[in-house]
Amino acid sequence: MLDTEVSFVPALSIPGRLRVFRRNFTAEGDFDNMQVDAYVVTSERYLVICDTLLRPQDMATVMAEIGSAVPAGGSVLSTEPSGTVPSYWPI
């Protein structure tokens, strides 16, 4: 079972540089109370997104939250560490 939404985690974030987003996975068994995070790193030229979330809707929430945070003249870079098909990239 999934929590109802992805949430921003300010305690793990660094203003202006790193934003951490989290979803809790509460299924019974091996994955009970597993936390799944995504990271958004901002540099002078790039917005780097490490997408480790569970569903496309999760990443849609992150993208809506960060809005137009891409640095002027910069690019968005995405990583998918699980090696699966990227979950959500409307850019």
Helices and strands as residue ranges (DSSP letters): E 7-8, G 10-12, E 18-25, E 34-42, E 46-50, H 56-66, E 75-79
